[in-house]
Amino acid sequence: MKKGLILMILAIVAIEYISCDKPEKVKDYRDKWVGTYECKKCYGAGYVDYVDVDVQTKKDSLLYIAERNLDPYRAGVKYDMKINIDGIFQNIDPRPPFISGNFYEDSLYIFYFYPTPGAGVSVSYEGKKRKSK
């Protein structure tokens, strides 16, 4: 009797183990925005430049968005951004510069503003995601 009960319990455990679905890896909602964007960079004074902007995931709910080869003496994006599931983001540091933006389909839009006495420095980016080869 004991042997039959043990075999029955082992059979039930084996069936449960086999029939259980393995948990699927949850896809990170930020992955769709990771990559390089070819952007038009417009300065408030009307100057236009063309730059690459890299987007990488970083910690929970953060993206690191950085203009590639940004001169340390020029205004531009190179910051951690808090992003929501709709693709709207802003920099996490409450001090200037103030940066906000969004992703829409394969496009990236960023607004950068650094206040200065009497004026400020504003830069906007608009670009498309580079297709992977």
N, C-alpha and C positions, 0 to 999 in steps of 0.2 A: 504494500500500500504506500509506504513512504517513497519507494523508488518511483512509482507511477506519478505521485504528486510532484516530486522534484522534476521529472521529465516534462510534465505538463507546464510547470512554471517556466522552465527553460525554453520550451516551445513558444509560450506566450511572449517572453522577453525577446526571443529571436524574431518573431513576427513583428513586434512593435518596432524593433531596431531597423528591420528591413523596410517597413512601410513608412517610416518617418521621412518626411522631406528634409533634405539638407537645407539649411538656411542659405538663401541667395545673398551674394554680396550686394549691398545697397549702393547704387550709383550716386556719386556726389553731384548735386545739382550744379556745382560750379564748373564741372569738367567741360561743358559745352562752350564756355567762354575762354578757356585756356588756349593760348597760341600767340601768334604774332599778327599785329594789325598794321597795315600800311596807312598812315594817317597824314592828313593835311593839318599842319599846326599853324594857327593864326594868332598873331600877337595883336593886342588892342590897338596898336598904332598902325595896323594895316599890313605889317610884314608877314609874309607867308613862307613856310618851310615845309618840306616833306620828310617825315621821320617814321621809324619803326617803333611800335610800342609793344612790349612783351607783357603778357598776362600769365601769372602762375598762381596756383592755390597755395595758401599758407594758413596753417592752423584752422580752427573751426570758424566758418563764416567769413574768412578773410581771403582777399586776393592781393597779390603784390603786383602793382601796375607800374611799369617803369619805361620811360622813354630810353631807347637804346642809344648809347654813346652821348648821353646828355652832358654837356659842358657844365662843370660845377658852378660856373659864374652866370649861367643862364636860367631863366625860369622854366620850369617844366615838371612833369609828373615822375615821381620815383618814390612811391609811398604804399603803405598797407592801407587797404580799403575794406570797410565793412560792407558786405553785399547781401541783399535779400534774394529770395527765390525768383523775383520778377526781374532781376538784373539791374536794379537801381543801387548805386553805391555812393559812399562818401568817405573821406579820410577819417581815420580813427583818432587822430590827434586834434584836440580842440583848439590848438594854437594855429595861427596862419602858417602856410597858406590854406585857404579854404578850397576844397576840391570836391566836386560832385560829378555824377555822370550816370550813364546807363548803357546797357547793351540792348540792341534790338536786332533780332535775327542774326545776321553775320556782321553787324555794324557796331562800332564803339563811338560814344560821344562823351567828351570830358570837358568840364569847365574848371579852370584854375584861376584863383584870385588871391593876390597878396596885397593887402591894404598898406598904403604908405601915406604920410602926411600930404594932404592936398590932392591925392589921386590914388593910384594903385596900379599894379601890374596884372593884366588879365591875359589869359591864353586859352584858346579853345582847340580841341582836337576833334577831328571827324575822320573815321577810317573804316576800312573793310578788312575782315579777317583774311589773312593769306591762306590760300588753299594748300593743304599738305600734298606733298608729291608722292 
